[in-house]
Amino acid sequence: MNQFKENCIFCEIIKKKYLAEIIYEDEVFLAFLDNDPINEGHLLIIPKVHVLDLDELEDSLLQKLILLSKKLLIQLKKEYNLDGYTIMQNGGDFNDIGHLHFHLFPRYNKDGFDWGYR
C-alpha cells in the first residue's frame, strides 16, 4: 500500500502542501474542518495512509478511527449546543475525494440535512 497518492488533495493536506484548518493530528490520523460544511463544526477525519475504502484499512487502524471519532464527538458536544450528530462515510464510486474519510458533524433539529432520494 502506497503511503501517498499523487494528485490526492487529502494526501497533499497530510504533507502540508495544501492548507486546511487542522483540529487534530497524530502519527496516523488527521482531522480538519470541512471547507463546505453541512453545519458549523463539520469535521473530516482521514488516515494518513492513502486508502480508498473502509475495507482497505487495517483493523487496528479502523478501531483507532472509531475511538478518535468518539473523542472528537465529545469535543463537539462541549463546543456546540447540538441536538445530535452524524457520522458518515461514502465508499467506492461514491467517495468523491478518492481517499477514505469520515464526516462528523453536529446536527440540529430542523437543520435541513436530508437523506432523501432524488
PyMOL commands that set and color helices and strands:
alter all, ss='L'
color gray80, all
select helices_A, chain A and resi 9-14+54-56+59-79+92-94
alter helices_A, ss='H'
color red, helices_A
select strands_A, chain A and resi 22-25+29-33+43-47+84-88+102-107
alter strands_A, ss='S'
color yellow, strands_A
deselect
rebuild
show_as cartoon
